[in-house]
Amino acid sequence: MESSESFVVTLTDWIEIFMRRSMRNFILYAKQNGYSLTQIAVLFLIHHKGTSSVSDIGDELEITNPAASQMLERLVQLQLIQRVENPHDRRFKQIAITDKGHQVLQESINARQSWFGDLARALSDSEKGQIATALNIMIDTTNRLNPNPD
């Protein structure tokens, strides 16, 4: 097998294992705490974009504004987001994450990454060094390919 094919196969295998373990813990966190994956995804969206409007969120999720508004209302009730006045136009509300929303985001990240410690303990110091070096090459190269994928 050609080295590039071998690389792609190995990378695909790693991504499948990584995603399966990470998503299992992430889904379990959401389920145990009564959140839908969409609700947590919206928190991540607002966190990365900053304050957003209902239409921004609807556009990003490819849902109607009324559907986005209904979903956001549930997040307001859960005290994960708040509606604040747009400083440029008081007729429109901006959506911002609350402290509780930030806490839920951090907990979901911690749950998703909880298996990393087990992996680190299973590797020798030499293996960890090799992997860190390889991953840094991957990060740098990927950033050069498309520095802003959004």
C-alpha positions as CSV (number, residue, x, y, z in Angstrom):
1,M,0.0,0.0,0.0
2,E,1.3,3.5,-0.9
3,S,2.4,5.6,2.0
4,S,-0.3,8.2,1.4
5,E,-3.0,5.5,1.3
6,S,-1.6,3.9,4.5
7,F,-1.7,7.4,6.1
8,V,-5.3,8.0,5.1
9,V,-6.4,4.5,6.4
10,T,-4.5,5.0,9.7
11,L,-6.0,8.5,10.1
12,T,-9.5,7.3,9.3
13,D,-9.1,4.5,11.9
14,W,-7.9,6.9,14.5
15,I,-10.8,9.4,13.8
16,E,-13.4,6.7,14.1
17,I,-12.0,5.5,17.5
18,F,-11.6,9.1,18.7
19,M,-15.1,10.1,17.6
20,R,-16.8,7.0,19.0
21,R,-15.2,7.4,22.4
22,S,-15.6,11.2,22.5
23,M,-19.2,11.3,21.3
24,R,-20.3,8.4,23.6
25,N,-19.2,10.4,26.6
26,F,-20.7,13.7,25.2
27,I,-24.0,12.0,24.5
28,L,-24.1,10.4,27.9
29,Y,-23.4,13.8,29.5
30,A,-26.2,15.4,27.6
31,K,-28.7,12.6,28.4
32,Q,-27.8,12.5,32.1
33,N,-28.3,16.3,32.4
34,G,-31.5,16.5,30.3
35,Y,-30.0,18.4,27.3
36,S,-30.4,17.6,23.7
37,L,-27.4,17.6,21.4
38,T,-28.9,20.4,19.5
39,Q,-29.2,22.5,22.6
40,I,-25.5,22.0,23.4
41,A,-24.6,22.6,19.8
42,V,-26.4,26.0,20.0
43,L,-24.3,26.9,23.0
44,F,-21.1,26.1,21.2
45,L,-22.3,28.1,18.2
46,I,-23.0,31.2,20.3
47,H,-19.8,30.7,22.2
48,H,-17.7,30.6,19.0
49,K,-19.6,33.4,17.2
50,G,-20.3,35.6,20.2
51,T,-23.7,37.1,20.7
52,S,-26.0,36.1,17.9
53,S,-29.5,36.9,16.7
54,V,-32.3,34.4,16.3
55,S,-31.9,34.5,12.5
56,D,-28.1,33.9,12.8
57,I,-28.8,30.8,14.7
58,G,-31.7,29.7,12.5
59,D,-29.5,30.2,9.4
60,E,-26.6,28.3,10.9
61,L,-28.9,25.3,11.9
62,E,-30.8,25.6,8.6
63,I,-34.1,26.0,10.5
64,T,-36.8,28.6,10.3
65,N,-36.7,31.6,12.6
66,P,-39.8,30.5,14.5
67,A,-38.2,27.1,15.1
68,A,-35.0,28.7,16.2
69,S,-36.9,31.1,18.5
70,Q,-38.8,28.2,20.1
71,M,-35.6,26.3,20.7
72,L,-33.9,29.4,22.1
73,E,-36.8,30.0,24.5
74,R,-36.2,26.6,26.0
75,L,-32.6,27.5,26.6
76,V,-33.7,30.8,28.2
77,Q,-36.0,28.8,30.5
78,L,-33.0,26.5,31.4
79,Q,-31.0,29.7,32.1
80,L,-28.3,28.7,29.6
81,I,-28.8,31.8,27.4
82,Q,-30.3,35.2,27.8
83,R,-31.8,37.7,25.4
84,V,-30.2,41.1,25.5
85,E,-31.0,44.3,23.7
86,N,-29.0,45.0,20.5
87,P,-27.1,48.2,21.3
88,H,-27.5,49.3,17.7
89,D,-31.2,48.5,17.3
90,R,-33.3,48.0,20.4
91,R,-36.1,46.3,18.4
92,F,-33.8,43.3,17.9
93,K,-32.6,41.0,20.7
94,Q,-29.2,39.4,20.8
95,I,-28.6,36.0,22.3
96,A,-25.8,35.6,24.8
97,I,-24.6,32.6,26.9
98,T,-25.1,32.9,30.7
99,D,-22.6,31.7,33.3
100,K,-24.6,28.6,33.7
101,G,-24.4,28.1,29.9
102,H,-20.6,28.4,30.0
103,Q,-20.6,25.9,32.8
104,V,-22.6,23.4,30.8
105,L,-20.2,23.9,27.8
106,Q,-17.2,23.2,30.0
107,E,-18.8,20.2,31.6
108,S,-19.7,18.8,28.1
109,I,-16.1,19.3,26.9
110,N,-14.7,17.6,30.1
111,A,-17.1,14.7,29.5
112,R,-16.0,14.4,25.9
113,Q,-12.3,14.4,26.8
114,S,-12.6,12.3,30.0
115,W,-11.0,9.3,28.3
116,F,-7.8,11.2,27.4
117,G,-6.3,10.5,30.9
118,D,-6.7,6.7,30.4
119,L,-5.0,7.0,27.0
120,A,-2.2,9.1,28.4
121,R,-1.6,6.6,31.2
122,A,-1.5,3.7,28.7
123,L,1.3,5.3,26.7
124,S,5.0,5.5,27.5
125,D,6.7,8.9,27.8
126,S,8.5,8.2,24.5
127,E,5.2,7.4,22.8
128,K,3.5,10.5,24.1
129,G,6.4,12.6,22.8
130,Q,6.3,11.0,19.3
131,I,2.5,11.4,19.2
132,A,2.7,15.1,20.3
133,T,5.3,15.8,17.7
134,A,3.2,14.2,14.9
135,L,0.0,15.9,16.1
136,N,1.8,19.3,16.1
137,I,2.8,18.6,12.5
138,M,-0.8,17.8,11.6
139,I,-2.1,20.9,13.3
140,D,0.4,23.2,11.6
141,T,-0.1,21.6,8.2
142,T,-3.9,21.7,8.5
143,N,-3.8,25.4,9.5
144,R,-1.7,26.1,6.4
145,L,-4.2,24.3,4.2
146,N,-7.2,26.4,5.2
147,P,-6.5,28.8,8.1
148,N,-10.2,29.8,8.5
149,P,-12.6,26.9,7.5
150,D,-15.7,28.9,8.5
